[in-house]
Amino acid sequence: MGADQLTETQSRPGVLAAAEAFIARWQGREGGQVRANYGMFLREFCSALAIRPPDPAGDPETNDYVFECVVREPGRDGGVSNRRIDL
């Protein structure tokens, strides 16, 4: 993901204005729960940066760009824990 994903209809100044609007909308918010807002926040974040939104979740082995995916964390004891990471 990056600058090469800018849509043809959004210029760099347009992206900067969208980013500022995004920051103003979300700055200083308190009391909301992460699970209640993370999908909306991340989708608006992608929109503000003029990049494509995450793909629908599917096969955990190929979920490279989704809202939430499972990552495996190796433990010191040799075991593996499943954790989650957003976007």
PyMOL Python script that loads the backbone (N, CA, C, O; Angstrom):
from pymol import cmd

cmd.read_pdbstr("""\
ATOM      1  N   MET A   1       0.844  -1.160   0.000  1.00  0.00           N
ATOM      2  CA  MET A   1       0.000   0.000   0.000  1.00  0.00           C
ATOM      3  C   MET A   1       0.892   1.225   0.000  1.00  0.00           C
ATOM      4  O   MET A   1       1.938   1.239   0.648  1.00  0.00           O
ATOM      5  N   GLY A   2       0.487   2.239  -0.714  1.00  0.00           N
ATOM      6  CA  GLY A   2       1.302   3.428  -0.684  1.00  0.00           C
ATOM      7  C   GLY A   2       0.839   4.458  -1.675  1.00  0.00           C
ATOM      8  O   GLY A   2      -0.289   4.412  -2.165  1.00  0.00           O
ATOM      9  N   ALA A   3       1.733   5.399  -1.970  1.00  0.00           N
ATOM     10  CA  ALA A   3       1.397   6.510  -2.849  1.00  0.00           C
ATOM     11  C   ALA A   3       1.010   6.037  -4.239  1.00  0.00           C
ATOM     12  O   ALA A   3       0.258   6.722  -4.932  1.00  0.00           O
ATOM     13  N   ASP A   4       1.511   4.875  -4.664  1.00  0.00           N
ATOM     14  CA  ASP A   4       1.162   4.379  -5.981  1.00  0.00           C
ATOM     15  C   ASP A   4      -0.301   3.969  -6.063  1.00  0.00           C
ATOM     16  O   ASP A   4      -0.798   3.712  -7.160  1.00  0.00           O
ATOM     17  N   GLN A   5      -1.006   3.901  -4.940  1.00  0.00           N
ATOM     18  CA  GLN A   5      -2.417   3.545  -4.927  1.00  0.00           C
ATOM     19  C   GLN A   5      -3.340   4.759  -4.964  1.00  0.00           C
ATOM     20  O   GLN A   5      -4.559   4.591  -4.961  1.00  0.00           O
ATOM     21  N   LEU A   6      -2.805   5.965  -4.999  1.00  0.00           N
ATOM     22  CA  LEU A   6      -3.662   7.140  -5.051  1.00  0.00           C
ATOM     23  C   LEU A   6      -4.607   7.026  -6.233  1.00  0.00           C
ATOM     24  O   LEU A   6      -4.194   6.674  -7.338  1.00  0.00           O
ATOM     25  N   THR A   7      -5.845   7.319  -6.001  1.00  0.00           N
ATOM     26  CA  THR A   7      -6.797   7.276  -7.095  1.00  0.00           C
ATOM     27  C   THR A   7      -6.523   8.428  -8.045  1.00  0.00           C
ATOM     28  O   THR A   7      -5.989   9.462  -7.643  1.00  0.00           O
ATOM     29  N   GLU A   8      -6.884   8.249  -9.290  1.00  0.00           N
ATOM     30  CA  GLU A   8      -6.655   9.289 -10.285  1.00  0.00           C
ATOM     31  C   GLU A   8      -7.444  10.551  -9.979  1.00  0.00           C
ATOM     32  O   GLU A   8      -7.061  11.637 -10.413  1.00  0.00           O
ATOM     33  N   THR A   9      -8.534  10.426  -9.242  1.00  0.00           N
ATOM     34  CA  THR A   9      -9.394  11.575  -8.970  1.00  0.00           C
ATOM     35  C   THR A   9      -8.940  12.371  -7.754  1.00  0.00           C
ATOM     36  O   THR A   9      -9.469  13.456  -7.509  1.00  0.00           O
ATOM     37  N   GLN A  10      -7.974  11.866  -6.981  1.00  0.00           N
ATOM     38  CA  GLN A  10      -7.523  12.593  -5.799  1.00  0.00           C
ATOM     39  C   GLN A  10      -6.076  13.002  -5.945  1.00  0.00           C
ATOM     40  O   GLN A  10      -5.194  12.155  -6.095  1.00  0.00           O
ATOM     41  N   SER A  11      -5.833  14.288  -5.902  1.00  0.00           N
ATOM     42  CA  SER A  11      -4.479  14.830  -5.963  1.00  0.00           C
ATOM     43  C   SER A  11      -3.864  14.790  -4.578  1.00  0.00           C
ATOM     44  O   SER A  11      -4.551  14.524  -3.592  1.00  0.00           O
ATOM     45  N   ARG A  12      -2.577  15.052  -4.506  1.00  0.00           N
ATOM     46  CA  ARG A  12      -1.912  15.104  -3.211  1.00  0.00           C
ATOM     47  C   ARG A  12      -2.555  16.158  -2.301  1.00  0.00           C
ATOM     48  O   ARG A  12      -2.783  15.858  -1.129  1.00  0.00           O
ATOM     49  N   PRO A  13      -2.865  17.394  -2.780  1.00  0.00           N
ATOM     50  CA  PRO A  13      -3.555  18.353  -1.903  1.00  0.00           C
ATOM     51  C   PRO A  13      -4.915  17.830  -1.433  1.00  0.00           C
ATOM     52  O   PRO A  13      -5.322  18.090  -0.300  1.00  0.00           O
ATOM     53  N   GLY A  14      -5.617  17.096  -2.297  1.00  0.00           N
ATOM     54  CA  GLY A  14      -6.906  16.521  -1.904  1.00  0.00           C
ATOM     55  C   GLY A  14      -6.747  15.490  -0.806  1.00  0.00           C
ATOM     56  O   GLY A  14      -7.569  15.414   0.107  1.00  0.00           O
ATOM     57  N   VAL A  15      -5.688  14.695  -0.894  1.00  0.00           N
ATOM     58  CA  VAL A  15      -5.414  13.692   0.130  1.00  0.00           C
ATOM     59  C   VAL A  15      -5.059  14.380   1.443  1.00  0.00           C
ATOM     60  O   VAL A  15      -5.501  13.949   2.508  1.00  0.00           O
ATOM     61  N   LEU A  16      -4.266  15.443   1.377  1.00  0.00           N
ATOM     62  CA  LEU A  16      -3.907  16.170   2.598  1.00  0.00           C
ATOM     63  C   LEU A  16      -5.143  16.762   3.267  1.00  0.00           C
ATOM     64  O   LEU A  16      -5.273  16.697   4.489  1.00  0.00           O
ATOM     65  N   ALA A  17      -6.049  17.336   2.482  1.00  0.00           N
ATOM     66  CA  ALA A  17      -7.286  17.894   3.044  1.00  0.00           C
ATOM     67  C   ALA A  17      -8.133  16.786   3.657  1.00  0.00           C
ATOM     68  O   ALA A  17      -8.713  16.971   4.727  1.00  0.00           O
ATOM     69  N   ALA A  18      -8.210  15.627   2.986  1.00  0.00           N
ATOM     70  CA  ALA A  18      -8.985  14.503   3.517  1.00  0.00           C
ATOM     71  C   ALA A  18      -8.364  13.981   4.802  1.00  0.00           C
ATOM     72  O   ALA A  18      -9.079  13.619   5.736  1.00  0.00           O
ATOM     73  N   ALA A  19      -7.030  13.942   4.858  1.00  0.00           N
ATOM     74  CA  ALA A  19      -6.347  13.488   6.068  1.00  0.00           C
ATOM     75  C   ALA A  19      -6.608  14.440   7.230  1.00  0.00           C
ATOM     76  O   ALA A  19      -6.825  13.996   8.358  1.00  0.00           O
ATOM     77  N   GLU A  20      -6.591  15.732   6.966  1.00  0.00           N
ATOM     78  CA  GLU A  20      -6.869  16.718   8.017  1.00  0.00           C
ATOM     79  C   GLU A  20      -8.308  16.584   8.519  1.00  0.00           C
ATOM     80  O   GLU A  20      -8.560  16.690   9.719  1.00  0.00           O
ATOM     81  N   ALA A  21      -9.245  16.354   7.607  1.00  0.00           N
ATOM     82  CA  ALA A  21     -10.645  16.168   8.010  1.00  0.00           C
ATOM     83  C   ALA A  21     -10.794  14.898   8.843  1.00  0.00           C
ATOM     84  O   ALA A  21     -11.539  14.876   9.822  1.00  0.00           O
ATOM     85  N   PHE A  22     -10.088  13.847   8.452  1.00  0.00           N
ATOM     86  CA  PHE A  22     -10.121  12.589   9.197  1.00  0.00           C
ATOM     87  C   PHE A  22      -9.599  12.804  10.617  1.00  0.00           C
ATOM     88  O   PHE A  22     -10.218  12.357  11.582  1.00  0.00           O
ATOM     89  N   ILE A  23      -8.471  13.482  10.743  1.00  0.00           N
ATOM     90  CA  ILE A  23      -7.888  13.753  12.062  1.00  0.00           C
ATOM     91  C   ILE A  23      -8.848  14.569  12.916  1.00  0.00           C
ATOM     92  O   ILE A  23      -9.042  14.271  14.094  1.00  0.00           O
ATOM     93  N   ALA A  24      -9.445  15.591  12.329  1.00  0.00           N
ATOM     94  CA  ALA A  24     -10.383  16.435  13.078  1.00  0.00           C
ATOM     95  C   ALA A  24     -11.582  15.622  13.565  1.00  0.00           C
ATOM     96  O   ALA A  24     -12.070  15.836  14.675  1.00  0.00           O
ATOM     97  N   ARG A  25     -12.056  14.692  12.736  1.00  0.00           N
ATOM     98  CA  ARG A  25     -13.230  13.880  13.105  1.00  0.00           C
ATOM     99  C   ARG A  25     -12.907  12.947  14.270  1.00  0.00           C
ATOM    100  O   ARG A  25     -13.738  12.767  15.161  1.00  0.00           O
ATOM    101  N   TRP A  26     -11.716  12.353  14.279  1.00  0.00           N
ATOM    102  CA  TRP A  26     -11.405  11.325  15.254  1.00  0.00           C
ATOM    103  C   TRP A  26     -10.585  11.809  16.447  1.00  0.00           C
ATOM    104  O   TRP A  26     -10.501  11.098  17.449  1.00  0.00           O
ATOM    105  N   GLN A  27     -10.000  12.950  16.378  1.00  0.00           N
ATOM    106  CA  GLN A  27      -9.140  13.437  17.452  1.00  0.00           C
ATOM    107  C   GLN A  27      -9.947  13.713  18.720  1.00  0.00           C
ATOM    108  O   GLN A  27     -11.026  14.303  18.664  1.00  0.00           O
ATOM    109  N   GLY A  28      -9.415  13.283  19.861  1.00  0.00           N
ATOM    110  CA  GLY A  28     -10.024  13.587  21.149  1.00  0.00           C
ATOM    111  C   GLY A  28     -11.256  12.773  21.490  1.00  0.00           C
ATOM    112  O   GLY A  28     -11.936  13.084  22.469  1.00  0.00           O
ATOM    113  N   ARG A  29     -11.565  11.755  20.728  1.00  0.00           N
ATOM    114  CA  ARG A  29     -12.734  10.913  21.035  1.00  0.00           C
ATOM    115  C   ARG A  29     -12.438  10.071  22.261  1.00  0.00           C
ATOM    116  O   ARG A  29     -11.369   9.470  22.368  1.00  0.00           O
ATOM    117  N   GLU A  30     -13.374  10.028  23.175  1.00  0.00           N
ATOM    118  CA  GLU A  30     -13.222   9.219  24.377  1.00  0.00           C
ATOM    119  C   GLU A  30     -14.483   8.407  24.608  1.00  0.00           C
ATOM    120  O   GLU A  30     -15.571   8.786  24.173  1.00  0.00           O
ATOM    121  N   GLY A  31     -14.326   7.297  25.291  1.00  0.00           N
ATOM    122  CA  GLY A  31     -15.473   6.511  25.716  1.00  0.00           C
ATOM    123  C   GLY A  31     -15.938   5.461  24.725  1.00  0.00           C
ATOM    124  O   GLY A  31     -16.710   4.580  25.103  1.00  0.00           O
ATOM    125  N   GLY A  32     -15.504   5.516  23.477  1.00  0.00           N
ATOM    126  CA  GLY A  32     -15.905   4.504  22.510  1.00  0.00           C
ATOM    127  C   GLY A  32     -15.107   3.232  22.688  1.00  0.00           C
ATOM    128  O   GLY A  32     -13.958   3.262  23.129  1.00  0.00           O
ATOM    129  N   GLN A  33     -15.711   2.134  22.349  1.00  0.00           N
ATOM    130  CA  GLN A  33     -15.011   0.863  22.447  1.00  0.00           C
ATOM    131  C   GLN A  33     -14.342   0.550  21.110  1.00  0.00           C
ATOM    132  O   GLN A  33     -14.892   0.840  20.048  1.00  0.00           O
ATOM    133  N   VAL A  34     -13.157  -0.041  21.175  1.00  0.00           N
ATOM    134  CA  VAL A  34     -12.409  -0.364  19.962  1.00  0.00           C
ATOM    135  C   VAL A  34     -13.245  -1.224  19.020  1.00  0.00           C
ATOM    136  O   VAL A  34     -13.300  -0.941  17.824  1.00  0.00           O
ATOM    137  N   ARG A  35     -13.881  -2.243  19.519  1.00  0.00           N
ATOM    138  CA  ARG A  35     -14.669  -3.132  18.652  1.00  0.00           C
ATOM    139  C   ARG A  35     -15.829  -2.415  17.988  1.00  0.00           C
ATOM    140  O   ARG A  35     -16.258  -2.797  16.900  1.00  0.00           O
ATOM    141  N   ALA A  36     -16.334  -1.386  18.633  1.00  0.00           N
ATOM    142  CA  ALA A  36     -17.463  -0.652  18.065  1.00  0.00           C
ATOM    143  C   ALA A  36     -17.023   0.277  16.943  1.00  0.00           C
ATOM    144  O   ALA A  36     -17.821   0.586  16.057  1.00  0.00           O
ATOM    145  N   ASN A  37     -15.783   0.726  16.958  1.00  0.00           N
ATOM    146  CA  ASN A  37     -15.350   1.763  16.019  1.00  0.00           C
ATOM    147  C   ASN A  37     -14.241   1.378  15.050  1.00  0.00           C
ATOM    148  O   ASN A  37     -14.004   2.104  14.084  1.00  0.00           O
ATOM    149  N   TYR A  38     -13.560   0.272  15.273  1.00  0.00           N
ATOM    150  CA  TYR A  38     -12.356   0.043  14.483  1.00  0.00           C
ATOM    151  C   TYR A  38     -12.624  -0.118  12.990  1.00  0.00           C
ATOM    152  O   TYR A  38     -11.838   0.364  12.175  1.00  0.00           O
ATOM    153  N   GLY A  39     -13.710  -0.781  12.614  1.00  0.00           N
ATOM    154  CA  GLY A  39     -14.012  -0.950  11.196  1.00  0.00           C
ATOM    155  C   GLY A  39     -14.254   0.385  10.506  1.00  0.00           C
ATOM    156  O   GLY A  39     -13.723   0.642   9.426  1.00  0.00           O
ATOM    157  N   MET A  40     -15.056   1.228  11.135  1.00  0.00           N
ATOM    158  CA  MET A  40     -15.345   2.549  10.579  1.00  0.00           C
ATOM    159  C   MET A  40     -14.081   3.399  10.527  1.00  0.00           C
ATOM    160  O   MET A  40     -13.814   4.072   9.531  1.00  0.00           O
ATOM    161  N   PHE A  41     -13.306   3.361  11.611  1.00  0.00           N
ATOM    162  CA  PHE A  41     -12.074   4.143  11.676  1.00  0.00           C
ATOM    163  C   PHE A  41     -11.117   3.734  10.555  1.00  0.00           C
ATOM    164  O   PHE A  41     -10.590   4.592   9.847  1.00  0.00           O
ATOM    165  N   LEU A  42     -10.892   2.439  10.393  1.00  0.00           N
ATOM    166  CA  LEU A  42      -9.933   1.977   9.386  1.00  0.00           C
ATOM    167  C   LEU A  42     -10.412   2.239   7.964  1.00  0.00           C
ATOM    168  O   LEU A  42      -9.615   2.578   7.089  1.00  0.00           O
ATOM    169  N   ARG A  43     -11.706   2.083   7.733  1.00  0.00           N
ATOM    170  CA  ARG A  43     -12.242   2.364   6.390  1.00  0.00           C
ATOM    171  C   ARG A  43     -12.093   3.850   6.065  1.00  0.00           C
ATOM    172  O   ARG A  43     -11.682   4.203   4.960  1.00  0.00           O
ATOM    173  N   GLU A  44     -12.425   4.725   7.020  1.00  0.00           N
ATOM    174  CA  GLU A  44     -12.266   6.164   6.808  1.00  0.00           C
ATOM    175  C   GLU A  44     -10.789   6.537   6.666  1.00  0.00           C
ATOM    176  O   GLU A  44     -10.445   7.443   5.907  1.00  0.00           O
ATOM    177  N   PHE A  45      -9.929   5.845   7.390  1.00  0.00           N
ATOM    178  CA  PHE A  45      -8.485   6.076   7.280  1.00  0.00           C
ATOM    179  C   PHE A  45      -8.003   5.775   5.863  1.00  0.00           C
ATOM    180  O   PHE A  45      -7.254   6.558   5.279  1.00  0.00           O
ATOM    181  N   CYS A  46      -8.430   4.651   5.317  1.00  0.00           N
ATOM    182  CA  CYS A  46      -8.062   4.298   3.939  1.00  0.00           C
ATOM    183  C   CYS A  46      -8.605   5.324   2.951  1.00  0.00           C
ATOM    184  O   CYS A  46      -7.914   5.720   2.012  1.00  0.00           O
ATOM    185  N   SER A  47      -9.827   5.746   3.167  1.00  0.00           N
ATOM    186  CA  SER A  47     -10.433   6.751   2.292  1.00  0.00           C
ATOM    187  C   SER A  47      -9.662   8.064   2.354  1.00  0.00           C
ATOM    188  O   SER A  47      -9.413   8.690   1.323  1.00  0.00           O
ATOM    189  N   ALA A  48      -9.285   8.479   3.551  1.00  0.00           N
ATOM    190  CA  ALA A  48      -8.532   9.726   3.708  1.00  0.00           C
ATOM    191  C   ALA A  48      -7.185   9.660   3.003  1.00  0.00           C
ATOM    192  O   ALA A  48      -6.696  10.672   2.500  1.00  0.00           O
ATOM    193  N   LEU A  49      -6.585   8.481   2.962  1.00  0.00           N
ATOM    194  CA  LEU A  49      -5.299   8.305   2.294  1.00  0.00           C
ATOM    195  C   LEU A  49      -5.454   7.969   0.808  1.00  0.00           C
ATOM    196  O   LEU A  49      -4.465   7.811   0.091  1.00  0.00           O
ATOM    197  N   ALA A  50      -6.694   7.862   0.361  1.00  0.00           N
ATOM    198  CA  ALA A  50      -7.003   7.533  -1.031  1.00  0.00           C
ATOM    199  C   ALA A  50      -6.389   6.203  -1.451  1.00  0.00           C
ATOM    200  O   ALA A  50      -5.853   6.071  -2.552  1.00  0.00           O
ATOM    201  N   ILE A  51      -6.476   5.214  -0.552  1.00  0.00           N
ATOM    202  CA  ILE A  51      -6.055   3.863  -0.891  1.00  0.00           C
ATOM    203  C   ILE A  51      -7.259   2.943  -0.795  1.00  0.00           C
ATOM    204  O   ILE A  51      -8.247   3.263  -0.134  1.00  0.00           O
ATOM    205  N   ARG A  52      -7.171   1.808  -1.454  1.00  0.00           N
ATOM    206  CA  ARG A  52      -8.315   0.896  -1.466  1.00  0.00           C
ATOM    207  C   ARG A  52      -8.562   0.347  -0.065  1.00  0.00           C
ATOM    208  O   ARG A  52      -7.626   0.170   0.715  1.00  0.00           O
ATOM    209  N   PRO A  53      -9.819   0.081   0.247  1.00  0.00           N
ATOM    210  CA  PRO A  53     -10.139  -0.495   1.562  1.00  0.00           C
ATOM    211  C   PRO A  53      -9.685  -1.951   1.614  1.00  0.00           C
ATOM    212  O   PRO A  53      -9.383  -2.542   0.577  1.00  0.00           O
ATOM    213  N   PRO A  54      -9.634  -2.529   2.801  1.00  0.00           N
ATOM    214  CA  PRO A  54      -9.234  -3.927   2.933  1.00  0.00           C
ATOM    215  C   PRO A  54     -10.152  -4.872   2.162  1.00  0.00           C
ATOM    216  O   PRO A  54     -11.312  -4.565   1.885  1.00  0.00           O
ATOM    217  N   ASP A  55      -9.594  -6.021   1.829  1.00  0.00           N
ATOM    218  CA  ASP A  55     -10.347  -7.066   1.146  1.00  0.00           C
ATOM    219  C   ASP A  55     -11.266  -7.778   2.135  1.00  0.00           C
ATOM    220  O   ASP A  55     -11.024  -7.737   3.341  1.00  0.00           O
ATOM    221  N   PRO A  56     -12.317  -8.430   1.639  1.00  0.00           N
ATOM    222  CA  PRO A  56     -13.122  -9.267   2.532  1.00  0.00           C
ATOM    223  C   PRO A  56     -12.263 -10.420   3.066  1.00  0.00           C
ATOM    224  O   PRO A  56     -11.397 -10.935   2.359  1.00  0.00           O
ATOM    225  N   ALA A  57     -12.508 -10.813   4.300  1.00  0.00           N
ATOM    226  CA  ALA A  57     -11.766 -11.925   4.885  1.00  0.00           C
ATOM    227  C   ALA A  57     -12.140 -13.220   4.183  1.00  0.00           C
ATOM    228  O   ALA A  57     -13.264 -13.395   3.712  1.00  0.00           O
ATOM    229  N   GLY A  58     -11.192 -14.101   4.126  1.00  0.00           N
ATOM    230  CA  GLY A  58     -11.401 -15.408   3.514  1.00  0.00           C
ATOM    231  C   GLY A  58     -10.483 -16.419   4.162  1.00  0.00           C
ATOM    232  O   GLY A  58     -10.447 -16.545   5.386  1.00  0.00           O
ATOM    233  N   ASP A  59      -9.746 -17.134   3.345  1.00  0.00           N
ATOM    234  CA  ASP A  59      -8.803 -18.137   3.813  1.00  0.00           C
ATOM    235  C   ASP A  59      -7.735 -17.486   4.679  1.00  0.00           C
ATOM    236  O   ASP A  59      -7.035 -16.590   4.207  1.00  0.00           O
ATOM    237  N   PRO A  60      -7.587 -17.909   5.934  1.00  0.00           N
ATOM    238  CA  PRO A  60      -6.604 -17.289   6.821  1.00  0.00           C
ATOM    239  C   PRO A  60      -5.173 -17.317   6.277  1.00  0.00           C
ATOM    240  O   PRO A  60      -4.360 -16.471   6.646  1.00  0.00           O
ATOM    241  N   GLU A  61      -4.862 -18.268   5.416  1.00  0.00           N
ATOM    242  CA  GLU A  61      -3.512 -18.358   4.851  1.00  0.00           C
ATOM    243  C   GLU A  61      -3.253 -17.282   3.803  1.00  0.00           C
ATOM    244  O   GLU A  61      -2.097 -16.976   3.509  1.00  0.00           O
ATOM    245  N   THR A  62      -4.315 -16.701   3.231  1.00  0.00           N
ATOM    246  CA  THR A  62      -4.131 -15.705   2.167  1.00  0.00           C
ATOM    247  C   THR A  62      -4.709 -14.342   2.523  1.00  0.00           C
ATOM    248  O   THR A  62      -4.778 -13.462   1.666  1.00  0.00           O
ATOM    249  N   ASN A  63      -5.125 -14.152   3.767  1.00  0.00           N
ATOM    250  CA  ASN A  63      -5.662 -12.868   4.214  1.00  0.00           C
ATOM    251  C   ASN A  63      -4.531 -11.872   4.423  1.00  0.00           C
ATOM    252  O   ASN A  63      -4.114 -11.636   5.557  1.00  0.00           O
ATOM    253  N   ASP A  64      -4.032 -11.289   3.344  1.00  0.00           N
ATOM    254  CA  ASP A  64      -2.918 -10.355   3.460  1.00  0.00           C
ATOM    255  C   ASP A  64      -3.355  -8.939   3.804  1.00  0.00           C
ATOM    256  O   ASP A  64      -2.609  -8.203   4.450  1.00  0.00           O
ATOM    257  N   TYR A  65      -4.543  -8.551   3.387  1.00  0.00           N
ATOM    258  CA  TYR A  65      -4.981  -7.157   3.576  1.00  0.00           C
ATOM    259  C   TYR A  65      -6.465  -7.158   3.932  1.00  0.00           C
ATOM    260  O   TYR A  65      -7.321  -6.926   3.078  1.00  0.00           O
ATOM    261  N   VAL A  66      -6.754  -7.421   5.202  1.00  0.00           N
ATOM    262  CA  VAL A  66      -8.123  -7.488   5.711  1.00  0.00           C
ATOM    263  C   VAL A  66      -8.199  -6.680   7.004  1.00  0.00           C
ATOM    264  O   VAL A  66      -7.172  -6.288   7.557  1.00  0.00           O
ATOM    265  N   PHE A  67      -9.407  -6.434   7.478  1.00  0.00           N
ATOM    266  CA  PHE A  67      -9.562  -5.659   8.708  1.00  0.00           C
ATOM    267  C   PHE A  67      -8.890  -6.336   9.892  1.00  0.00           C
ATOM    268  O   PHE A  67      -8.232  -5.667  10.689  1.00  0.00           O
ATOM    269  N   GLU A  68      -9.038  -7.620  10.022  1.00  0.00           N
ATOM    270  CA  GLU A  68      -8.453  -8.326  11.152  1.00  0.00           C
ATOM    271  C   GLU A  68      -8.027  -9.709  10.686  1.00  0.00           C
ATOM    272  O   GLU A  68      -8.799 -10.421  10.044  1.00  0.00           O
ATOM    273  N   CYS A  69      -6.803 -10.083  11.010  1.00  0.00           N
ATOM    274  CA  CYS A  69      -6.369 -11.429  10.638  1.00  0.00           C
ATOM    275  C   CYS A  69      -5.612 -12.057  11.798  1.00  0.00           C
ATOM    276  O   CYS A  69      -5.139 -11.378  12.710  1.00  0.00           O
ATOM    277  N   VAL A  70      -5.516 -13.367  11.729  1.00  0.00           N
ATOM    278  CA  VAL A  70      -4.812 -14.127  12.756  1.00  0.00           C
ATOM    279  C   VAL A  70      -3.327 -14.148  12.410  1.00  0.00           C
ATOM    280  O   VAL A  70      -2.947 -14.382  11.263  1.00  0.00           O
ATOM    281  N   VAL A  71      -2.503 -13.902  13.408  1.00  0.00           N
ATOM    282  CA  VAL A  71      -1.058 -14.048  13.272  1.00  0.00           C
ATOM    283  C   VAL A  71      -0.603 -15.044  14.333  1.00  0.00           C
ATOM    284  O   VAL A  71      -1.156 -15.098  15.431  1.00  0.00           O
ATOM    285  N   ARG A  72       0.400 -15.821  13.989  1.00  0.00           N
ATOM    286  CA  ARG A  72       0.900 -16.827  14.928  1.00  0.00           C
ATOM    287  C   ARG A  72       2.128 -16.272  15.642  1.00  0.00           C
ATOM    288  O   ARG A  72       3.062 -15.770  15.017  1.00  0.00           O
ATOM    289  N   GLU A  73       2.099 -16.377  16.963  1.00  0.00           N
ATOM    290  CA  GLU A  73       3.214 -15.894  17.776  1.00  0.00           C
ATOM    291  C   GLU A  73       3.910 -17.089  18.429  1.00  0.00           C
ATOM    292  O   GLU A  73       3.325 -17.779  19.264  1.00  0.00           O
ATOM    293  N   PRO A  74       5.166 -17.324  18.037  1.00  0.00           N
ATOM    294  CA  PRO A  74       5.889 -18.428  18.670  1.00  0.00           C
ATOM    295  C   PRO A  74       6.217 -18.096  20.123  1.00  0.00           C
ATOM    296  O   PRO A  74       6.635 -16.980  20.433  1.00  0.00           O
ATOM    297  N   GLY A  75       6.027 -19.054  20.994  1.00  0.00           N
ATOM    298  CA  GLY A  75       6.330 -18.868  22.410  1.00  0.00           C
ATOM    299  C   GLY A  75       7.714 -19.384  22.753  1.00  0.00           C
ATOM    300  O   GLY A  75       8.306 -20.158  22.001  1.00  0.00           O
ATOM    301  N   ARG A  76       8.210 -18.959  23.867  1.00  0.00           N
ATOM    302  CA  ARG A  76       9.540 -19.403  24.319  1.00  0.00           C
ATOM    303  C   ARG A  76       9.578 -20.895  24.610  1.00  0.00           C
ATOM    304  O   ARG A  76      10.625 -21.536  24.531  1.00  0.00           O
ATOM    305  N   ASP A  77       8.408 -21.434  24.950  1.00  0.00           N
ATOM    306  CA  ASP A  77       8.340 -22.860  25.271  1.00  0.00           C
ATOM    307  C   ASP A  77       8.173 -23.737  24.029  1.00  0.00           C
ATOM    308  O   ASP A  77       8.024 -24.954  24.141  1.00  0.00           O
ATOM    309  N   GLY A  78       8.199 -23.122  22.850  1.00  0.00           N
ATOM    310  CA  GLY A  78       8.036 -23.878  21.606  1.00  0.00           C
ATOM    311  C   GLY A  78       6.607 -23.929  21.113  1.00  0.00           C
ATOM    312  O   GLY A  78       6.356 -24.350  19.984  1.00  0.00           O
ATOM    313  N   GLY A  79       5.669 -23.508  21.938  1.00  0.00           N
ATOM    314  CA  GLY A  79       4.265 -23.482  21.525  1.00  0.00           C
ATOM    315  C   GLY A  79       3.988 -22.271  20.643  1.00  0.00           C
ATOM    316  O   GLY A  79       4.826 -21.383  20.495  1.00  0.00           O
ATOM    317  N   VAL A  80       2.818 -22.258  20.074  1.00  0.00           N
ATOM    318  CA  VAL A  80       2.405 -21.159  19.204  1.00  0.00           C
ATOM    319  C   VAL A  80       1.053 -20.646  19.674  1.00  0.00           C
ATOM    320  O   VAL A  80       0.136 -21.430  19.917  1.00  0.00           O
ATOM    321  N   SER A  81       0.928 -19.308  19.804  1.00  0.00           N
ATOM    322  CA  SER A  81      -0.339 -18.686  20.184  1.00  0.00           C
ATOM    323  C   SER A  81      -0.902 -17.962  18.978  1.00  0.00           C
ATOM    324  O   SER A  81      -0.157 -17.352  18.211  1.00  0.00           O
ATOM    325  N   ASN A  82      -2.200 -18.027  18.809  1.00  0.00           N
ATOM    326  CA  ASN A  82      -2.866 -17.250  17.778  1.00  0.00           C
ATOM    327  C   ASN A  82      -3.255 -15.903  18.345  1.00  0.00           C
ATOM    328  O   ASN A  82      -3.955 -15.821  19.354  1.00  0.00           O
ATOM    329  N   ARG A  83      -2.799 -14.850  17.695  1.00  0.00           N
ATOM    330  CA  ARG A  83      -3.124 -13.477  18.071  1.00  0.00           C
ATOM    331  C   ARG A  83      -3.861 -12.846  16.908  1.00  0.00           C
ATOM    332  O   ARG A  83      -4.029 -13.473  15.862  1.00  0.00           O
ATOM    333  N   ARG A  84      -4.295 -11.634  17.081  1.00  0.00           N
ATOM    334  CA  ARG A  84      -4.998 -10.912  16.002  1.00  0.00           C
ATOM    335  C   ARG A  84      -4.333  -9.576  15.776  1.00  0.00           C
ATOM    336  O   ARG A  84      -3.811  -8.955  16.702  1.00  0.00           O
ATOM    337  N   ILE A  85      -4.361  -9.143  14.528  1.00  0.00           N
ATOM    338  CA  ILE A  85      -3.809  -7.842  14.163  1.00  0.00           C
ATOM    339  C   ILE A  85      -4.817  -7.140  13.267  1.00  0.00           C
ATOM    340  O   ILE A  85      -5.437  -7.772  12.412  1.00  0.00           O
ATOM    341  N   ASP A  86      -4.985  -5.837  13.459  1.00  0.00           N
ATOM    342  CA  ASP A  86      -5.917  -5.055  12.649  1.00  0.00           C
ATOM    343  C   ASP A  86      -5.212  -4.523  11.415  1.00  0.00           C
ATOM    344  O   ASP A  86      -4.094  -4.013  11.484  1.00  0.00           O
ATOM    345  N   LEU A  87      -5.885  -4.652  10.297  1.00  0.00           N
ATOM    346  CA  LEU A  87      -5.457  -4.104   9.000  1.00  0.00           C
ATOM    347  C   LEU A  87      -4.022  -4.446   8.695  1.00  0.00           C
ATOM    348  O   LEU A  87      -3.506  -4.063   7.645  1.00  0.00           O
TER     349      LEU A  87
END
""", "prot")
cmd.dss("prot")
cmd.show_as("cartoon", "prot")
cmd.util.cbc("prot")
cmd.orient("prot")
